[in-house]
Amino acid sequence: MSAASQNDAGSNTGPENRASQQPTGNRTRAGNVEALERATGRPWSDWLRVFEAAGAREAGHTEIARVARAAMPEDLQNPDWWAQSAAIAFEQHAGLRVPGQSSSGTFRVGASRTLPLDRDAAIEAWAAAHGGRSEHLGHAAGEARRSRTDKRSFLRFDLEGAGRVEVSATPKGEKTSLAVSQDGLADGERIEEWRAHWKSLLAEL
């Protein structure tokens, strides 16, 4: 899960509307909560008290993340990323979004695999194996766009009627984590079908 994709930019779906569209109750993924507890040393019950005391049920994602960031331990690495994760976990718990749903109301899904390649070679491996595909699960694929930063290499393309796909390669020691992230799905009905699709393509590399 990319913290950069968790912001509220361009969102026109407020928390009140999202809350009315989703059932209340704890739908937070257990793994998300357990990771948050381990990283911060704070049990989930304490996090809930932090959010409830701040009136987070009536707040937008940006404000909820700000509340979480203020409560992060000073010695925690990547506190901004963990604040985003904590905000999403609370939104799922409160019924403001369901697992896989972004702050804009659309859905995302992803998969990853570690490869014994450098980051640019990992992107090349994906392009060689799958860059010629004209569609994915019946959705036409747009032209691939490549870019790179100091830390990661990317390949991105649009899927007609199924959002956007980002293939990112991040060095992990002498290996590379190659991740596929699909964002902008209109609903969550096909999340697991898409996840299985991306996993199968990664497994072919």
C-alpha positions, 0 to 999 in steps of 0.5 A: 500500500502506497502512502502517496495514493492514500491522500484526499486529492481530487476526492468529492466523496465526504466522510458523511456520504461514505459512512452512509454507503457502508455498514458500520462495524469493524471491517478492519483487516486484522493484519493491518491492526497487528502491524500497527500495534507492533510498530507503535507499541500501542494496542488497537483499543488505545488507537480507537480512544485517540481517534474517538476523542478527536471526533475522527468519525466526522473528519476527513481522511487528511484530518484523521491522518493528522490525528494519527501522526500526532500520536506516533512515537517519536522514535518510529521510522516512517511515521507519516506512512504509519499515520496514513495506515492508522487512519485507513484502519480507523476508517475501515473500523468506523465504516467510512471505507471498506478494505481496498477502498481509497479515500475517494470512494474508489477501490485499489488492489495490489500484489508483489514479488521479490526478484533476484534482479536490479530495479531496472531489470525487474521493470524490463522483465515485466515489460518483456513478459507482459508489455505486449498485452492489449488487455487485462481481464477484458479491459483494454490496456493503454500505452505504457509510460516509464519513469524512475526516481532515485529510489524506484523505477516505474511502469504505468498504464491505464485500463479502460473502465478499470482504473490505472496500473502502476508497476514499481520496482524497489531495491531490497538489498541485492534483490528487488520488490516488484509491486503491481498496484491497481487504483480507481476500480469503481467497486470492490466486487472483483478485487480478489479476481484482479489480485489473482490476475496480478499475482499470476503475472508476477509468478511468470517472471 
